[in-house]
Structures are given as structure tokens and as C-alpha cells.
Amino acid sequence: MVYENIFSPVSNLTKSPVKSGGFCQITLFKKEDVLNWPLIDPITGLLNTAVDLKPGGAFYFIEATEKDKTFLEEEKFSDAGPFFDMLVTSQLGGNSINNTLSLGAMIFHEWGIIVDDRDGNQRLIGNKDSCATLQHGYTSGDISSSRIRKLKWTWQNSLLAPIYSGGEFLISIGGTIVVASCLTLIMRFQVGHPDAHSNPPVMLDGEDELTRAMFANKRLLVLADGIALPCDDGSGDINWTGLLNRHIIKTLASDTVQFFGAASQDEIIEIYVVD
């Protein structure tokens, strides 16, 4: 048997700190977009360089519901020897034209996956030889249930999925490429409508400011009806003087998001923390 890392010998198996089950997010990339795959560091046993994509390649962020997000890794045996069967499952709530069209195109590609486990580890699914395949299904539900898309990626490999520690990478969301290692959804609401978490509504039609203590010292990504709004972060990298395109104003230390182009009735606002 060939070992990828002979510097990590067998050791005692110990109890790990208890964390909530499931994982935080799924980040995808097309196999054909990869220029260079990360290599295992023979000292640490970790993938300590990032997946290097070809020009024009991007990582895609999947905003899955909290329910049924699982990563399964199971050893199996065949006449050719042992292997690991890996399964990543998640589901998307609701329905949209964009999701329908995107999933219709996704079935024609093999996918590399970075899974962010709630235990703090990142696992990389896929390598230069093969990547995961996607299966998905949709139900409209009935009058007493919800619309759901169930997504499933499968991959088989002779070894466990390696631990990925490549740091920041490019994520495509809302039509914008964001440099991040993790995106965390912290707020979603519909302008002018109360929801389970806020009554009265978070914002009303025509309002242009939103203040929350949790915004302070955070980089934020704000989407309006699925479109990412550019951010004037006070860095001076962009000359915003005279620009009329819709955007937000949010410095790192500030706890307030100011909308240049006020909130409109019924539009959906989604706010992510970018790490």
C-alpha cells in the first residue's frame, strides 16, 4: 500500500470536544477549472495550499438549509481493495428560476467540494483524477408542506478526504466574486414585512440605514433580491464621488449599513459576514 503521508504514524484515538452536528457551508468548483491541486504537506499531513483555479474559474457558494446537511465517509471493500465512499447531502428551501437553470447546467460537470465542518475542519472532496457527481430532486410540496430541493454529491477515493487549510479563495455569490474563507448568513428579511424574528419589520420602504451591534468589526456582503451591492468601505480604493449605482456604505468598525439607494417594499435583503 502506498501512503501519501508517512510522517503521521498511527497514534492513540482520543475523545474530541463535542460540537454541533452537520457542517456550515458547501463551496463548489468545477474540476475542469482547476489549474493546480494542493499537495499534502509531508510534515503536517494537511493540504496547506489553496486550490488554484484557471483564469475565469470561480468557487460557488451553496446556501443550504440547516436541516439534512451531512458529510458521510464510509470505508467499503471490493475485489480491487478497500476504498472510501463519500456522500455530501444538503437541501435548498423554496424555489427560484435561477436555481432551476443553474442546477440544470451543473449536472454536466464534475465538482470539487470544500466542506466546512462545525468542528472547525475543512475537508476537500475531489482530486486531479476524479471529482464528485451531483444528483438532485425537487418537490413543490402540498398545501401543508414546503418546496424543497434535495442535493447529493457522491465521490469514491482510496483514501480519506484530506483536511484542507488553504485559507481564502474566491467565492461567487449574487453575481459578485468575493475573497473569503467562509461566508455566514446572519440576517435575511423582506422589506416592509414582519417575520418570526422581528415585529415590526426590520426595514420599511424608503429607509436607508440598518444598525446592529453584530455588524461592528465585520466585513459584510449585502444582497438585494439576490444581487450583491458594492461596498464603500472607506478605504479609498474606489472613487465613489458622483457614482449613482446602488451600493452600501460600511466601514469595518461601524455598526451601521447605509444604503445608497433606499430599501424598496417587498425586496429581500440578505446579509453575510465575510471571513
N, C-alpha and C positions, 0 to 999 in steps of 0.2 A: 504494500500500500504506500502511496506517495503522500507525504504530509506537506501541507502548504507552510506550516509554521512549526519547526522542530524545536523552537526556543520556548514553547509553552508546554511543559510536560504535564502529565496527569497530576492533579492535586486533590486535596480534600474538598468535598462538596458541602458548602455551608448554607445556613439559612440566610436569605436576603431580606432586607426591610420590606414590609408589606406595603404595596401600593395599590391604588385602584386598578381594576382590570381594564383591558382594552388599550387603545392607543389614541394619540392626539390627532394625528392627521396623516394623509397619504399624499406623497409627492411623486408624480409620474414623469417619465421621459421616454421618448421613442428610442428603440435600440439603434435604429439607423442614424440617429442624431449624435451618437457618441463618437467623439474623436479618440479619447484615451480613457480607459477604465482605470480606477485606482488599484494600487497594488497593496498587498498585505505587508505591513512592517514586520520583519522577522523578529524584532525585539519585543514589540507590544502585542502582536497578533491582530492589530486593528488596521482598518483601512484609514489611513491618516491623510490622504489627499482627496480632493473633490473629484467627482465625475466631471470630465472635461468634454463639453459639447462642441460640435462643429458650429461655425458661424451661422446664425439664423435658428439654431436649436434653442429650445426653451424647456423649462420644467413647468408642469401643470399641477395646480393645486386642486384637490378634491375636497369639497366641504360636505363631509358626510354627517349624518345624524349620530347622536351618541349611542343609540341602540345598535347592536349587532356589528360593531367594529371589532374584528378579531384577526389575529395572526396565528395560524396553526402551522407547526413544524413537526412532522412525524416521520420517524425512520421506518423504512419498509425494505423488503428483500425481494430480489429477483434472481434469475439464473445468472445474470451478469454481475451480481453482487449487491451490497446494500446501497441505498440512496435515501434522500430526504424528500418527502412530498410536502410542498408548502402551499398554503392557501391564505389569501388575504380577502376578507369579506367586509362589505360596508353597504350602506343604503343611503339614497338621497330622498328627502321628503319633497312632496309636491311634484309639479311638472312644469316644464318650460320648453319653448321651441328650441332654444339654444342647447339644452341638454339632449333633446331628441336627435338633433342634427349632429352634435359632437359625438355622441355615442355611436351613431351610425357610421362615422368615419373611423372611430377608434378601433373597431373590430378588425381593421385591415393592417394593424401594426402589432409588433411585439413590444412589451412595455417593461422598462426597468422601474423599480419602485423603491422609494425610501420610506420606511415605516417608522414613525416616531412613537415608541412605546411609552406608556405612562411611567415606566420605571426609570426613564431617563436615557435609555439606549435607543440608538437608531440602527436599523437593520437594512441591508441592501439586498434586494431581490433582483437577480439577473446578473449576467456576466457577458463577456465577449462572444461566448458560444451560443447562448440562448437567453431569452427573457420570458417574462410571464405573458400568458394569453388571457384575454378578457371574455367573460360571459356576463350577460346582463338580462334582466327581465323587468317588465313594468306591469303594474296593476292600477287601474283607476279607483279601486275600492268600491264600496257601495255607500249608501247614504249615511251609514253609521261608522265608516272607517275612512282611512286616508289614502291618498295617492302615494305610491312608493315605487322607487326603482331600486332593485337589488343588484349589486355589483359583486363579481367574484373574479379574482385573478389567481391562476394556478401556475406553479413552477416546480420543476424537479431538478435536483442537483446532487452530486455525490457527497457534498459537504454541507454543513450548516450554513445558513445565510450569514455572511460576515457582519461584524459590527462596524458601522460607518461613522467616521468622525471628521468628515471633510469640511465642516464649517459652512460658511454662507454660500449660497448659489442663487441662480436666477429663477424666480417663480413667476409664471404667467397667470394673472388674475384680473378680471374686469377689463381685459384689453390692454393692461399695463404690465411691463416687466419690472419686478421688484427684486432687489438684492436682499436675501433673508436666509436664515437657517430655520425659521419657524414662523408661521402666521397663526395667531389665536383670535378667533371671533369673540369679541367682548360685548357687542351690542347690535341688535337688529330691531328696527321698528318701522312702522308705516306712519308717515307724516299725517297728523290730524286724527289718528285713531288711538284710543287706549288699548293696552294689551294686558296680559296677565301680570306683567311686572311694573306697569306704570299707568296710573289713572289719576289725573288727566294725562293726555298724550305727552310723549317726550318732547316733540316739537309740533308747532302749528304752522299752517300755511303762511308763508311770508316771513317766518322767523329766520334769523341768520347767525345765531350763536347757540352753542351747546357746551355746557360746562359740567364736568365731572372730575372729582378728585383723582379717579383712577387714570385720567389722561396725562397727569403730570409726569414728566421724565419718561415719556413713552413716545416712540415713533409710531405714528398711526397711518393706516391705509383706510380711506373712506370711499365707499361705493354708493352711488345713487342710481337706483334701478339697474344695478349690475355694471355700471360704468365707473371706473376709478377716477377720482378727482385729483388732479395735480395738487401738490402741497407747496406753498410758500413757507419754508421753514426758517426764514430769516438768515440763511447762510450767505445770501448774495450770489449764489451760483447762477441764478437766473434773474434777469431784469424784468420784474413784474410790472413796472411802471407802464401804464397805458394798456395793459393786456385786458381784454374783455372776456376771455374764455372763462368758463366756470371753474373755480378751484377753491381750495380751502387755505386758511392761514393758521398754522400751528407750529410754534417753536417747541423745542424739546421740553423746556421747563414749564411751559404753560399748561394749565388745566382746562383750557378753552379752545374749542374748534370754531373758527369763524368761517362762515360760508360766503364766498364771493359769488353771488347768485343764490338767492334765498331758497329755503326749502319750499317745495310745492306740494299741495294737497295730494295725498294718496301715494306719493313716491316712496319707495322702500330704501331706507338708509341702513347700510351695514358698515360696522367699524371694526377693524382688525388691529391688534398690536403686532408690530413687525420686530422680531428679534434677530 
